[in-house]
Amino acid sequence: MEFLQALHKVRLDTFKRSIVLSAWAKLGLIPFNPAIVLSQIQIPLLWATTPVDAGSLDNHLLETPACARTLAVLADLLDQEEDEDT
């Protein structure tokens, strides 16, 4: 019961028009400004590079995959090699 009472007090103290409008402004919602959020997004390296070509597996076996698609291609090729060995 203490948690619910504390939650109610926190909501009363924080859920105010000025706080909500300030948060929306900081997020670029009102006034609309997507540059605020976009400037904070960093594209991870593994999504920013081109995936490996399936035909060049030998060149990439010792490298860390640069993107999720590359990892999927390498995993599929390794599975195929394992199936051929068994």
N, C-alpha and C positions, 0 to 999 in steps of 0.2 A: 504494500500500500504506500510505503514511503516513496517508492519510485514514481508512482502515478502522481502523487502530490508534487514531487519535485519537477516532474515533466510539465505539469500544469503551470507551475510558477515560471519555468523557463519559457514556455510558450507565451505567457502573458507579458513577460519582460522583453521578449525578442520579436514577436510577431506583430510588428508595428508598421504602419504605412511608410514612415521615413526609412526604416531599415530595409524593407522590401524594395522600395524604389532605388535606394542606394546600391543594393546588390544587383538589381537589374541593370543599372547604369554601368557598374563595374564589369558586368558580363557582356555588355554591348547589346542588350535587348531593347532598352528604352533610354535614349534614342538608339535606333538600330545602327550598330557599328560592328560588323563581323570581324573587322581587322583586329579588334581587341583580343578575341579568342584565337584567331588564325596566327597572330604574331607569337603566341605562346606554344603553338603546336610544333613539335620537332618530329620530322618524319624519321622513323627508325631506319638505320642503314639497311636492315634486311628487307625492307619494302622498297627501297629507293634504287635498287640495282636490277639489272636484267638477269633473268634466270639462265642457268646453264643449259646448253643444247644437249639433248640426250645422246647425241653421237660423240660428245667430247667427255665422256665419263672419266676416262683415264687421266685427263688433265686436272680433274677436280676432286679426286678421291682424298687427297691430303689437305685440301683447303676447307675452311669452315664455310658452309653454304651461306651465300649472300642474301638469300630471300627464302620465303616459305615455299615458293614454287620450285626453287632449285632443290631444296631439301626433299620435297615430294618426288621430284624426278629421280634424284639419287636413291631414295628409299625404294622406289619402284624398280629401278634397275638392279639394285642389290638383291631385292626379292626375286627377280627373274633369274639372276645368276645363281642364287641359292636353289631355286626350283630346278634349274638345269643340272646342278651338281648332284641332286638327290635322285 
